[in-house]
Amino acid sequence: MSPIVTVQEAVTAFADFMEPTDAELDAIDLEMPAILADVDLLDAQIIALNHTPNELDSRRTRRAFGRVLIARRELANRAAATDTAGGAA
């Protein structure tokens, strides 16, 4: 008969370096407006799926999609600005 042992130590042995770094948390903070805009768009789409879509649902979805585009544009512009901030000679 083979003994039954737990693998808890093997599973949690690397838990200390499984945490996100400060740089990763900063990157998430920069992307948070785009993430929240995507969540709002999904919420609007789910609401429209729950019943027969009407004009209000269409407007809600269009506005949410517009917020997604604005958030992604701002994120892309911010990334482009930091990429070229080093300056070319």
C-alpha positions in Angstrom: 0.0 0.0 0.0 1.4 3.4 -1.0 0.9 6.3 1.5 -1.2 9.2 0.5 0.5 12.6 1.0 -0.6 16.1 0.3 1.0 18.3 -2.3 0.2 21.5 -0.6 3.8 22.4 -0.2 4.6 21.8 -3.8 1.6 23.9 -4.9 2.3 26.9 -2.7 6.0 26.7 -2.8 6.3 29.4 -5.5 3.5 31.7 -4.1 5.9 34.5 -3.2 7.0 35.1 -6.8 3.6 34.6 -8.2 2.6 38.1 -7.1 2.6 40.9 -9.8 5.5 43.3 -9.7 5.1 47.0 -9.2 5.8 47.5 -12.9 3.0 45.1 -13.8 0.6 46.8 -11.4 1.5 50.2 -13.0 0.8 48.8 -16.4 -2.6 47.6 -15.3 -3.4 51.0 -13.8 -2.6 52.6 -17.1 -4.9 50.2 -19.0 -7.7 50.4 -16.4 -9.8 53.0 -18.3 -9.8 50.7 -21.4 -10.6 47.7 -19.3 -13.5 49.5 -17.6 -14.8 50.7 -21.0 -14.7 47.1 -22.3 -16.7 46.0 -19.2 -19.3 48.7 -19.8 -19.6 47.6 -23.5 -20.1 44.0 -22.4 -22.7 45.1 -19.8 -24.6 47.0 -22.5 -24.5 44.0 -24.9 -25.6 41.6 -22.2 -28.6 43.9 -21.3 -29.5 44.0 -25.0 -29.4 40.1 -25.2 -31.7 39.7 -22.2 -34.7 41.0 -24.1 -35.8 42.3 -27.5 -33.4 45.1 -28.2 -34.9 48.6 -28.4 -33.7 52.1 -29.2 -32.3 52.6 -25.7 -30.3 49.4 -25.9 -28.9 50.5 -29.3 -27.9 53.9 -27.9 -26.4 52.4 -24.8 -24.3 50.0 -26.9 -23.2 52.7 -29.3 -22.1 55.0 -26.5 -20.3 52.2 -24.7 -18.5 51.3 -27.9 -17.5 55.0 -28.4 -16.0 55.0 -24.9 -14.1 51.9 -25.8 -12.7 53.5 -28.9 -11.7 56.7 -26.9 -10.0 54.7 -24.1 -8.1 52.6 -26.6 -7.1 55.7 -28.6 -5.8 57.4 -25.5 -3.9 54.3 -24.4 -2.3 54.0 -27.9 -1.4 57.7 -27.9 0.1 57.4 -24.5 2.2 54.4 -25.5 3.3 56.1 -28.7 4.3 59.2 -26.7 6.4 57.2 -24.3 8.1 55.3 -27.2 9.2 58.5 -28.9 10.0 60.3 -25.7 13.6 59.1 -26.0 14.0 61.4 -28.9 15.8 60.9 -32.1 19.0 62.8 -32.9 
